[in-house]
Amino acid sequence: MMKALAAVLHEFNKPLSLEYIDLNPGPGEMIVKVKASGICGRDIVIWRGGFKLSPPLVLGHEVFGELNGEPVGVFGAITCGKCMYCRNGKENLCDELMFLGEKRFGGYAEAVSVPERNIFKLPDDQFEKYAAATCPLATAIHATKLVDPRGLKVMVTGAGGSVGIHMIQYLKMLGAKVVAITSKQKKPIIEKYADEVVLEGEKYNGYVDVVYENVGAPTINESLRSLRKEGTLVLIGNVEGQEIPLKRPALTIMREQRIIGSAAYTKSEVLEAIKLIHEGSINTSFTAYNLRQVNEAINDVVNKRIPGKAVLIP
């Protein structure tokens, strides 16, 4: 057993409490010294009370650190390894899927206990870069395997967020033409990567072949309006956790549009993302915060003050 400083969620929509927790590794588990942990949109949904979880919680599934002095990453999803989906390399659909930071303590801490099979070696010790971009980039890789964007015009909502800003770069690598939806504040940054930028709340004058919907309820109806006949909307996130109503279902029916879900990523996609980050193929975008600044970081993410990812450094 060891103690580690952690940011603990006791009440939803309330500041996290800095306190020491006990780490008790079970059979087959190791303690990783956390060097950087990303704040994911999923964490914000949980912080708001989504997924029907019960506090106390230590959030964080985007964990990078050291084990025996060597740089390592942690695959943030705990899976059974036995179900049909796990056996077929689709562990993101595991029947017993559980993310770190939900039913077990996660990475908003000085250290975390994880199954040894979830630990992988990093090619270098640029922990902040991996914490900033691995989860978003792996999410993008998975979504583009569901709907191939090569040679197509695609729309990315939430383009200034952690998923969006890294997704745009990956889509451009694949040869897509990207229309990015973002805020006025983040437009100058997004213009460096996207072919076209549309401000949130404005209408896009044209049609796209595919929409990668990172935001959900606030933007999905405008996304569908911009989607061509027989186009596909890939629903990746619903950041507010709200019900998603279709305001004009007839539009989707008459255009024969498809709406499909994209669930996180697989282990192989995480490793693919690590390779791209290591090679410098993706420019990582993040703001670093000390672990003790966790509530400031969450506040900045919730109020969309920063482009890209917020990364906690213990």
PLY file of the C-alpha trace (Angstrom):
ply
format ascii 1.0
element vertex 314
property float x
property float y
property float z
element edge 313
property int vertex1
property int vertex2
end_header
0.00 0.00 0.00
1.11 3.56 -0.66
-0.44 7.00 -0.36
-0.66 9.50 -3.19
-1.98 13.04 -3.48
-5.09 13.07 -5.65
-7.89 15.38 -6.77
-11.05 13.70 -5.44
-14.59 14.30 -6.68
-17.03 14.14 -3.75
-19.92 16.13 -5.27
-20.87 16.63 -8.90
-20.43 20.16 -10.29
-18.32 21.08 -7.28
-14.56 21.73 -6.91
-12.39 18.66 -6.49
-10.70 18.12 -3.14
-6.93 17.62 -2.87
-6.28 14.79 -0.44
-4.20 11.68 0.01
-5.64 8.37 -1.13
-4.51 4.79 -0.52
-3.33 2.76 -3.49
-3.70 -0.99 -3.03
-2.56 -2.86 -6.15
-4.42 -6.10 -6.70
-3.06 -9.23 -8.36
-1.45 -8.42 -11.70
-1.46 -4.67 -11.02
1.38 -2.14 -10.90
1.68 1.40 -9.54
2.62 3.99 -12.17
4.09 7.31 -11.09
1.99 9.88 -12.95
3.91 12.51 -14.91
1.02 13.90 -16.96
-2.72 13.27 -17.15
-5.11 14.77 -19.68
-8.53 16.19 -18.88
-10.94 14.52 -21.31
-14.40 15.66 -22.34
-15.63 12.40 -20.82
-14.20 13.55 -17.47
-16.24 16.75 -17.72
-19.42 14.77 -18.40
-18.70 12.69 -15.27
-17.90 15.83 -13.25
-21.32 17.14 -14.24
-23.00 13.95 -13.03
-23.18 11.85 -16.18
-22.85 8.05 -16.45
-24.59 7.55 -13.06
-21.39 7.02 -11.12
-21.07 7.26 -7.35
-18.42 9.44 -5.62
-15.79 9.52 -4.35
-14.06 9.44 -7.72
-10.55 10.22 -8.94
-11.00 11.06 -12.62
-8.54 10.61 -15.45
-7.97 7.88 -18.05
-5.29 9.65 -20.12
-2.30 8.68 -17.98
1.42 8.82 -18.76
4.27 8.39 -16.33
7.07 6.18 -15.11
7.39 2.57 -14.04
10.75 1.51 -12.66
12.21 4.74 -14.02
11.07 4.06 -17.59
8.51 6.17 -19.52
5.18 4.39 -19.98
1.63 5.02 -21.03
-1.54 3.48 -19.68
-4.35 2.20 -21.88
-7.23 3.87 -20.08
-9.90 1.24 -20.68
-10.07 -1.85 -18.49
-11.44 -4.73 -20.57
-12.21 -8.41 -19.97
-10.12 -9.82 -22.82
-12.60 -12.69 -23.15
-15.79 -11.44 -24.83
-16.42 -11.63 -28.58
-15.40 -8.00 -29.06
-12.13 -8.31 -27.16
-11.25 -11.49 -29.04
-11.77 -9.65 -32.34
-9.67 -6.60 -31.51
-12.68 -4.43 -30.75
-12.05 -4.02 -27.04
-13.64 -0.54 -27.19
-16.94 -2.48 -27.34
-16.05 -4.89 -24.51
-19.07 -6.17 -22.60
-17.33 -5.26 -19.33
-15.62 -2.04 -20.46
-14.60 0.28 -17.63
-12.45 3.39 -17.87
-9.94 4.49 -15.29
-11.43 7.26 -13.20
-14.90 5.76 -13.10
-15.28 2.64 -10.97
-11.65 2.75 -9.94
-9.27 5.63 -9.22
-7.74 7.36 -12.24
-4.87 9.66 -13.12
-5.68 12.96 -11.41
-3.10 11.93 -8.84
0.59 11.50 -8.14
0.31 7.77 -8.84
-2.23 5.24 -10.07
-2.66 1.47 -9.73
-3.45 -0.25 -13.04
-3.42 -3.77 -14.54
0.02 -4.58 -15.88
-1.49 -5.57 -19.24
-2.68 -1.96 -19.68
0.84 -0.54 -19.46
2.91 0.07 -22.60
6.34 1.59 -23.19
6.71 5.10 -24.55
9.36 5.94 -27.17
10.43 9.04 -25.19
9.57 11.00 -22.06
7.56 13.88 -23.55
4.70 13.00 -21.21
2.75 16.24 -21.71
2.54 15.76 -25.47
1.21 12.24 -25.14
-1.29 13.31 -22.47
-2.45 16.11 -24.76
-2.92 14.22 -27.99
-3.08 10.42 -27.60
-6.74 10.10 -26.62
-7.97 12.73 -29.13
-5.86 11.35 -31.95
-6.80 7.72 -31.26
-10.45 8.87 -31.23
-9.93 10.45 -34.65
-8.18 7.36 -36.01
-11.07 5.15 -34.91
-13.74 7.47 -36.33
-12.01 7.60 -39.72
-11.89 3.82 -39.86
-15.68 3.81 -39.55
-16.06 6.37 -42.34
-13.05 6.87 -44.61
-12.60 10.61 -45.34
-10.01 10.33 -48.10
-10.82 12.71 -50.95
-14.02 13.93 -49.26
-15.17 17.24 -47.83
-15.76 16.75 -44.11
-17.00 18.89 -41.25
-15.53 18.83 -37.73
-17.52 20.37 -34.89
-15.82 21.45 -31.69
-12.72 22.05 -33.79
-10.96 24.07 -31.09
-11.34 21.38 -28.45
-8.87 18.64 -27.66
-10.38 16.09 -30.04
-11.16 18.57 -32.79
-7.80 20.32 -33.06
-5.93 17.03 -33.39
-8.61 15.40 -35.55
-8.36 18.16 -38.15
-4.64 17.53 -38.57
-5.18 13.79 -38.97
-7.95 14.32 -41.52
-5.67 16.56 -43.55
-2.99 13.85 -43.42
-5.51 11.47 -44.98
-6.32 13.90 -47.79
-9.69 15.25 -46.68
-10.88 18.82 -47.19
-11.86 20.07 -43.73
-14.58 22.54 -42.74
-14.04 23.39 -39.07
-16.65 24.76 -36.66
-15.14 26.74 -33.79
-15.39 29.86 -31.65
-14.22 33.34 -32.62
-11.53 33.10 -29.93
-10.03 29.91 -31.35
-10.47 30.73 -35.04
-6.90 32.08 -35.58
-5.45 28.76 -34.38
-7.85 26.54 -36.30
-7.26 28.46 -39.53
-3.71 27.07 -39.53
-5.06 23.55 -40.06
-8.53 23.66 -41.65
-9.46 24.54 -45.24
-12.50 26.53 -44.12
-13.55 27.86 -40.71
-17.12 28.63 -39.70
-17.92 30.32 -36.42
-20.21 28.59 -33.94
-23.80 29.71 -34.46
-23.25 30.62 -38.11
-24.54 28.61 -41.06
-22.24 26.89 -43.51
-23.12 27.78 -47.10
-22.54 24.43 -48.73
-22.67 20.70 -48.16
-20.21 18.16 -46.83
-19.89 14.42 -47.37
-19.18 13.51 -43.75
-19.62 15.20 -40.37
-17.43 14.22 -37.42
-19.69 15.40 -34.61
-17.65 16.01 -31.46
-20.10 18.29 -29.64
-23.49 16.58 -29.86
-26.74 18.28 -28.84
-25.73 21.94 -29.36
-24.51 21.45 -32.95
-25.94 18.24 -34.42
-28.98 19.78 -36.13
-26.90 22.37 -37.95
-24.47 19.59 -38.85
-27.29 17.55 -40.41
-28.47 20.61 -42.35
-24.97 20.87 -43.84
-24.76 17.16 -44.68
-25.46 16.11 -48.27
-27.84 13.44 -49.45
-26.56 9.96 -48.49
-23.99 11.63 -46.26
-22.88 10.23 -42.92
-22.70 11.88 -39.51
-20.31 10.18 -37.11
-21.44 10.91 -33.55
-18.31 10.95 -31.40
-19.30 13.03 -28.38
-22.14 14.74 -26.56
-20.24 17.07 -24.29
-23.18 18.59 -22.43
-24.72 15.19 -21.71
-28.07 16.48 -22.96
-30.80 14.65 -24.84
-30.25 15.01 -28.59
-33.50 15.96 -30.40
-33.78 15.90 -34.19
-35.45 19.21 -35.02
-36.00 18.31 -38.67
-36.25 14.51 -38.91
-37.80 14.83 -42.37
-34.53 16.31 -43.61
-32.56 13.27 -42.51
-35.22 10.93 -43.89
-35.54 12.60 -47.28
-31.77 12.96 -47.70
-31.21 9.34 -46.60
-28.53 10.46 -44.19
-26.81 8.00 -41.86
-25.99 8.63 -38.21
-23.50 6.22 -36.65
-21.75 6.15 -33.30
-17.99 6.05 -32.77
-16.92 4.61 -29.42
-13.47 5.74 -28.23
-10.64 3.61 -29.66
-8.76 0.31 -29.46
-5.32 -0.46 -28.07
-3.85 -0.67 -31.57
-5.24 2.79 -32.37
-3.64 4.19 -29.21
-0.27 2.81 -30.30
-0.81 4.24 -33.79
-1.44 7.66 -32.20
1.68 7.35 -30.04
3.77 6.69 -33.16
2.41 9.76 -34.98
3.02 12.01 -31.96
6.54 10.66 -31.50
7.34 11.25 -35.18
6.09 14.85 -34.97
3.36 14.26 -37.55
0.82 15.97 -35.29
1.25 19.33 -33.58
0.05 18.85 -30.02
-2.03 21.62 -28.48
-2.30 21.87 -24.70
-2.09 24.04 -21.59
-0.28 22.56 -18.58
-1.57 22.91 -15.02
-0.12 21.71 -11.76
-2.30 19.05 -10.13
-3.09 21.58 -7.39
-4.61 23.81 -10.10
-7.07 21.10 -11.14
-10.18 23.19 -10.44
-8.80 26.10 -12.45
-8.12 23.67 -15.30
-11.64 22.22 -15.20
-13.11 25.72 -15.12
-11.06 26.73 -18.17
-12.15 23.61 -20.08
-15.83 24.02 -19.17
-15.76 27.68 -20.26
-13.79 26.89 -23.45
-10.97 29.27 -22.56
-8.14 27.15 -23.93
-7.53 25.52 -27.32
-6.73 21.83 -27.29
-6.16 19.87 -24.09
-5.71 20.75 -20.42
-2.93 18.58 -18.98
-2.34 18.04 -15.25
1.23 17.73 -13.99
1.61 16.32 -10.44
0 1
1 2
2 3
3 4
4 5
5 6
6 7
7 8
8 9
9 10
10 11
11 12
12 13
13 14
14 15
15 16
16 17
17 18
18 19
19 20
20 21
21 22
22 23
23 24
24 25
25 26
26 27
27 28
28 29
29 30
30 31
31 32
32 33
33 34
34 35
35 36
36 37
37 38
38 39
39 40
40 41
41 42
42 43
43 44
44 45
45 46
46 47
47 48
48 49
49 50
50 51
51 52
52 53
53 54
54 55
55 56
56 57
57 58
58 59
59 60
60 61
61 62
62 63
63 64
64 65
65 66
66 67
67 68
68 69
69 70
70 71
71 72
72 73
73 74
74 75
75 76
76 77
77 78
78 79
79 80
80 81
81 82
82 83
83 84
84 85
85 86
86 87
87 88
88 89
89 90
90 91
91 92
92 93
93 94
94 95
95 96
96 97
97 98
98 99
99 100
100 101
101 102
102 103
103 104
104 105
105 106
106 107
107 108
108 109
109 110
110 111
111 112
112 113
113 114
114 115
115 116
116 117
117 118
118 119
119 120
120 121
121 122
122 123
123 124
124 125
125 126
126 127
127 128
128 129
129 130
130 131
131 132
132 133
133 134
134 135
135 136
136 137
137 138
138 139
139 140
140 141
141 142
142 143
143 144
144 145
145 146
146 147
147 148
148 149
149 150
150 151
151 152
152 153
153 154
154 155
155 156
156 157
157 158
158 159
159 160
160 161
161 162
162 163
163 164
164 165
165 166
166 167
167 168
168 169
169 170
170 171
171 172
172 173
173 174
174 175
175 176
176 177
177 178
178 179
179 180
180 181
181 182
182 183
183 184
184 185
185 186
186 187
187 188
188 189
189 190
190 191
191 192
192 193
193 194
194 195
195 196
196 197
197 198
198 199
199 200
200 201
201 202
202 203
203 204
204 205
205 206
206 207
207 208
208 209
209 210
210 211
211 212
212 213
213 214
214 215
215 216
216 217
217 218
218 219
219 220
220 221
221 222
222 223
223 224
224 225
225 226
226 227
227 228
228 229
229 230
230 231
231 232
232 233
233 234
234 235
235 236
236 237
237 238
238 239
239 240
240 241
241 242
242 243
243 244
244 245
245 246
246 247
247 248
248 249
249 250
250 251
251 252
252 253
253 254
254 255
255 256
256 257
257 258
258 259
259 260
260 261
261 262
262 263
263 264
264 265
265 266
266 267
267 268
268 269
269 270
270 271
271 272
272 273
273 274
274 275
275 276
276 277
277 278
278 279
279 280
280 281
281 282
282 283
283 284
284 285
285 286
286 287
287 288
288 289
289 290
290 291
291 292
292 293
293 294
294 295
295 296
296 297
297 298
298 299
299 300
300 301
301 302
302 303
303 304
304 305
305 306
306 307
307 308
308 309
309 310
310 311
311 312
312 313
